[in-house]
């Protein structure tokens, strides 16, 4: 069963197919989780939830990988996470930062927003707490005291990590608070993402910014920003490391922009979900 479980995590043709395979793998994931006492957390209502932090630290890397996929895919697709997660403590395991360029504390916040949107019954922090933690986050690899060197790998990865701050803020504001793309906090974050993306020239490092362009695209008001996002997503033809090729996300956003968002109109995160569902039902 372990080999079959791993195969479900490896095969991905596109994001929707990857989500479907992950859903098929859920019973196997829960079966493995049930054999590890520290990976299940009792809830006040008598139910059990998967420990987000402990599972990411598990020596069984396939379990951590399932959780990682179950954060990334619901986030990019606007779909519900497949497992119920408990956020009983903060994360300090950095493997996803090395693989995806996303700081682990912000990764956990993305997962909490996913859970919030799915109507999870576990304890979730309120949006103000999530916002303050995101604003206060500081990278352990911070280079703000080091002179910026254009096109250096260190400076470009710092831009990727810093960009995640604004990706997560937009997701909190639009995904939890329910504000539209015209909210001033959202637009300030969009502008910052574009500023940071302009400092990343390496295609090897630039692939880590697929989520940045996606979120900026959901919230973009200006046609020039939308064109820039669309062109950049078309250039991300491989599915690694995000389980998505950029062109598929570009199709979802194009539907949004030519629908509710016509002419720079205000859109909500739910509008994006409906646009994605119209293009690729789940």
CORZIMO-V712722 format. One record per pair of residues at least 24 apart in sequence whose ideal C-beta (glycine too) atoms are under 10 Angstrom apart, sorted by the first residue. I is the first residue (numbers start at 1). GAP is how many residues later the second one is. If there is no record, write none. Layout:
I & GAP
I & GAP
This chain:
1 & 26
1 & 27
1 & 30
1 & 31
2 & 26
2 & 30
2 & 58
2 & 60
3 & 59
4 & 24
5 & 24
5 & 26
5 & 27
5 & 57
5 & 58
5 & 60
5 & 61
6 & 55
6 & 56
6 & 59
6 & 60
8 & 54
8 & 58
8 & 61
9 & 52
9 & 53
9 & 54
9 & 56
9 & 57
9 & 59
9 & 60
9 & 234
10 & 52
10 & 55
12 & 57
12 & 61
12 & 227
12 & 228
12 & 230
12 & 231
12 & 232
12 & 233
13 & 226
13 & 230
13 & 232
13 & 235
14 & 225
14 & 229
14 & 230
14 & 231
14 & 233
14 & 234
14 & 235
14 & 266
15 & 57
15 & 58
15 & 61
15 & 62
15 & 64
15 & 224
15 & 227
15 & 228
15 & 229
15 & 230
15 & 233
15 & 234
15 & 237
15 & 261
15 & 265
15 & 267
16 & 57
16 & 61
16 & 63
16 & 227
16 & 228
16 & 232
16 & 260
16 & 263
16 & 264
16 & 265
16 & 266
17 & 222
17 & 226
17 & 263
18 & 51
18 & 54
18 & 55
18 & 58
18 & 59
18 & 221
18 & 224
18 & 225
18 & 226
19 & 50
19 & 51
19 & 53
19 & 54
19 & 55
19 & 57
19 & 58
19 & 60
19 & 63
19 & 224
19 & 261
19 & 263
20 & 53
20 & 262
21 & 48
21 & 52
21 & 222
22 & 44
22 & 47
22 & 48
22 & 50
22 & 51
22 & 52
22 & 59
22 & 60
22 & 61
22 & 221
23 & 47
23 & 50
23 & 56
23 & 59
23 & 259
24 & 58
25 & 37
25 & 41
25 & 44
25 & 45
25 & 57
26 & 40
26 & 44
26 & 56
26 & 57
28 & 34
28 & 38
29 & 26
29 & 33
29 & 34
29 & 36
29 & 37
29 & 38
29 & 41
29 & 53
29 & 54
30 & 36
30 & 52
30 & 53
30 & 54
32 & 26
32 & 28
32 & 30
32 & 31
32 & 34
33 & 25
33 & 27
33 & 30
33 & 33
33 & 34
33 & 50
35 & 25
36 & 24
36 & 27
39 & 24
39 & 28
39 & 47
40 & 46
41 & 43
41 & 44
41 & 45
41 & 46
41 & 47
41 & 48
41 & 81
42 & 44
43 & 41
43 & 43
43 & 78
43 & 79
43 & 80
44 & 77
44 & 78
44 & 79
45 & 76
45 & 77
47 & 37
47 & 39
47 & 74
47 & 75
48 & 36
48 & 38
49 & 34
49 & 35
49 & 36
49 & 37
49 & 38
49 & 39
49 & 66
49 & 71
49 & 72
49 & 73
49 & 74
50 & 31
50 & 33
50 & 34
50 & 35
50 & 36
50 & 72
51 & 34
51 & 35
51 & 36
51 & 37
51 & 38
52 & 31
52 & 33
52 & 34
52 & 35
52 & 36
52 & 37
52 & 38
52 & 39
52 & 55
52 & 56
52 & 59
52 & 60
52 & 63
52 & 70
53 & 32
53 & 33
53 & 34
53 & 35
53 & 36
53 & 37
53 & 38
53 & 39
53 & 40
53 & 51
53 & 55
54 & 32
54 & 34
54 & 35
54 & 37
54 & 39
55 & 28
55 & 30
55 & 31
55 & 38
56 & 35
56 & 36
56 & 37
56 & 38
56 & 39
56 & 40
56 & 48
56 & 51
56 & 52
56 & 55
57 & 34
57 & 35
57 & 36
57 & 38
58 & 35
61 & 34
64 & 29
64 & 31
64 & 32
65 & 30
65 & 31
65 & 34
67 & 29
67 & 40
67 & 44
68 & 27
68 & 28
68 & 31
68 & 32
68 & 34
68 & 39
68 & 43
68 & 173
68 & 175
69 & 173
69 & 174
70 & 41
70 & 44
71 & 25
71 & 29
71 & 31
71 & 36
71 & 37
71 & 39
71 & 40
71 & 41
71 & 42
71 & 43
71 & 44
72 & 24
72 & 28
72 & 30
72 & 35
72 & 38
72 & 39
72 & 42
72 & 139
72 & 169
72 & 170
72 & 171
72 & 172
73 & 41
73 & 169
73 & 170
73 & 171
73 & 209
74 & 36
74 & 37
74 & 39
74 & 40
74 & 41
74 & 43
74 & 44
75 & 32
75 & 35
75 & 36
75 & 38
75 & 39
75 & 42
75 & 92
75 & 93
75 & 96
75 & 100
75 & 136
75 & 139
75 & 140
75 & 167
76 & 134
76 & 135
76 & 138
76 & 139
76 & 166
76 & 167
76 & 168
76 & 172
76 & 173
76 & 176
76 & 200
77 & 166
77 & 167
77 & 171
77 & 172
77 & 175
77 & 195
77 & 196
77 & 199
77 & 200
77 & 203
77 & 205
78 & 36
78 & 39
78 & 97
78 & 140
78 & 174
78 & 191
78 & 192
78 & 193
78 & 194
78 & 195
78 & 196
78 & 197
78 & 198
78 & 199
78 & 204
79 & 35
79 & 38
79 & 39
79 & 194
79 & 197
79 & 198
79 & 203
80 & 34
80 & 35
80 & 37
80 & 38
80 & 39
80 & 40
80 & 202
81 & 30
81 & 33
81 & 34
81 & 36
81 & 37
81 & 39
82 & 36
83 & 32
84 & 31
84 & 34
84 & 36
84 & 37
84 & 38
85 & 26
85 & 27
85 & 29
85 & 30
85 & 35
85 & 37
85 & 39
86 & 29
86 & 34
86 & 36
86 & 37
86 & 38
87 & 24
87 & 25
87 & 28
87 & 33
87 & 35
87 & 36
87 & 37
87 & 38
88 & 34
88 & 35
90 & 43
94 & 46
94 & 47
96 & 145
97 & 42
97 & 43
97 & 44
97 & 60
97 & 63
97 & 64
97 & 67
99 & 109
99 & 141
99 & 142
100 & 60
100 & 64
100 & 107
100 & 108
100 & 110
100 & 111
100 & 141
100 & 142
101 & 55
101 & 56
101 & 58
101 & 59
101 & 60
101 & 62
101 & 63
101 & 104
101 & 106
101 & 107
101 & 108
101 & 109
101 & 110
101 & 111
101 & 140
102 & 58
102 & 59
102 & 61
102 & 62
102 & 65
102 & 66
102 & 106
102 & 109
103 & 31
103 & 34
103 & 35
103 & 36
103 & 37
103 & 38
103 & 57
103 & 58
103 & 59
103 & 61
103 & 62
103 & 65
105 & 28
105 & 29
105 & 31
105 & 32
105 & 33
105 & 34
105 & 59
105 & 63
106 & 24
106 & 27
106 & 28
106 & 31
106 & 33
106 & 55
106 & 58
106 & 59
106 & 61
106 & 62
106 & 63
106 & 65
107 & 57
107 & 61
108 & 25
108 & 60
109 & 24
109 & 25
109 & 28
109 & 55
109 & 59
109 & 60
109 & 62
109 & 63
110 & 24
110 & 54
110 & 57
110 & 58
110 & 61
110 & 62
110 & 65
110 & 101
112 & 59
112 & 60
112 & 64
113 & 55
113 & 58
113 & 59
113 & 61
113 & 62
113 & 63
113 & 156
114 & 57
114 & 61
116 & 56
116 & 59
116 & 60
117 & 54
117 & 58
117 & 59
117 & 61
117 & 152
117 & 153
117 & 156
124 & 52
126 & 50
127 & 45
127 & 46
127 & 48
127 & 49
127 & 50
127 & 51
128 & 44
128 & 48
128 & 49
130 & 38
130 & 39
130 & 41
130 & 42
130 & 46
131 & 37
131 & 38
131 & 41
131 & 42
131 & 45
131 & 46
131 & 54
133 & 35
133 & 39
134 & 30
134 & 31
134 & 32
134 & 33
134 & 34
134 & 35
134 & 37
134 & 38
135 & 30
135 & 33
135 & 34
136 & 29
137 & 24
137 & 25
137 & 27
137 & 28
137 & 31
138 & 24
138 & 27
139 & 25
139 & 26
148 & 51
150 & 49
150 & 51
151 & 48
151 & 49
151 & 50
151 & 51
151 & 54
152 & 47
152 & 49
152 & 50
153 & 49
153 & 51
153 & 52
155 & 44
155 & 45
155 & 50
156 & 40
156 & 43
156 & 44
156 & 45
156 & 46
156 & 48
156 & 49
156 & 50
156 & 52
156 & 53
157 & 43
157 & 45
157 & 48
157 & 51
158 & 38
158 & 41
158 & 42
159 & 34
159 & 36
159 & 37
159 & 38
159 & 39
159 & 40
159 & 41
159 & 46
159 & 47
159 & 49
159 & 50
159 & 53
160 & 36
160 & 37
160 & 39
160 & 40
160 & 45
160 & 46
160 & 47
160 & 48
160 & 49
160 & 51
160 & 52
161 & 35
161 & 47
162 & 30
162 & 31
162 & 33
162 & 34
162 & 37
163 & 26
163 & 29
163 & 30
163 & 31
163 & 32
163 & 33
163 & 34
163 & 36
163 & 37
163 & 45
163 & 46
163 & 48
163 & 49
163 & 50
163 & 52
163 & 53
164 & 29
164 & 32
164 & 44
164 & 45
164 & 47
164 & 48
164 & 51
165 & 24
165 & 27
165 & 28
165 & 31
166 & 24
166 & 25
166 & 26
166 & 27
166 & 28
166 & 29
166 & 30
166 & 46
166 & 49
166 & 50
167 & 25
167 & 26
167 & 42
167 & 44
167 & 45
167 & 46
167 & 47
167 & 48
167 & 49
168 & 43
168 & 47
169 & 24
169 & 46
170 & 42
170 & 45
170 & 46
170 & 48
170 & 49
170 & 99
171 & 40
171 & 44
171 & 47
171 & 48
171 & 98
173 & 46
173 & 96
174 & 41
174 & 44
174 & 45
174 & 93
174 & 94
174 & 95
174 & 96
174 & 97
174 & 98
175 & 40
175 & 43
175 & 93
175 & 94
175 & 95
175 & 97
175 & 98
176 & 93
177 & 92
178 & 90
178 & 91
178 & 92
179 & 40
179 & 87
179 & 89
179 & 90
180 & 39
180 & 80
180 & 85
180 & 86
180 & 87
180 & 88
180 & 89
180 & 91
181 & 37
181 & 38
181 & 39
181 & 40
181 & 75
181 & 79
181 & 80
181 & 83
181 & 84
181 & 85
181 & 86
181 & 87
181 & 88
181 & 90
181 & 91
182 & 37
182 & 39
182 & 82
182 & 83
182 & 84
182 & 85
183 & 36
183 & 83
186 & 29
186 & 30
186 & 32
186 & 33
186 & 34
186 & 35
186 & 80
187 & 32
187 & 33
187 & 34
187 & 35
189 & 26
189 & 27
189 & 30
190 & 25
190 & 26
190 & 27
190 & 28
190 & 29
190 & 30
190 & 31
190 & 32
190 & 35
190 & 39
191 & 25
191 & 31
191 & 34
192 & 24
193 & 24
193 & 26
193 & 27
193 & 32
193 & 36
194 & 26
194 & 28
194 & 30
194 & 31
194 & 34
194 & 35
197 & 31
197 & 32
197 & 35
198 & 30
203 & 32
203 & 33
206 & 26
206 & 29
206 & 30
207 & 28
207 & 29
207 & 30
207 & 31
207 & 33
207 & 34
207 & 35
207 & 39
208 & 33
208 & 34
209 & 27
210 & 25
210 & 26
210 & 28
210 & 29
210 & 31
210 & 32
210 & 34
210 & 35
210 & 36
210 & 39
211 & 31
211 & 33
211 & 38
213 & 33
213 & 36
213 & 37
213 & 40
214 & 28
214 & 30
214 & 32
214 & 35
214 & 36
214 & 38
214 & 39
214 & 58
215 & 54
215 & 57
216 & 37
217 & 32
217 & 33
217 & 35
217 & 36
217 & 37
217 & 39
217 & 40
217 & 44
217 & 55
218 & 31
218 & 34
218 & 35
218 & 38
218 & 39
218 & 43
218 & 49
218 & 50
218 & 51
218 & 53
218 & 54
218 & 57
219 & 42
219 & 47
219 & 48
219 & 50
219 & 53
220 & 33
220 & 36
220 & 37
220 & 41
220 & 44
220 & 47
221 & 40
221 & 42
221 & 43
221 & 44
221 & 45
221 & 46
222 & 42
223 & 34
223 & 40
223 & 41
225 & 39
226 & 27
226 & 28
226 & 30
226 & 31
226 & 35
226 & 38
227 & 30
229 & 24
229 & 28
230 & 24
230 & 27
248 & 28
248 & 31
248 & 32
249 & 27
251 & 24
251 & 25
251 & 28
251 & 29
252 & 24
252 & 25
252 & 26
252 & 27
252 & 28
253 & 26
254 & 25
255 & 24
255 & 25
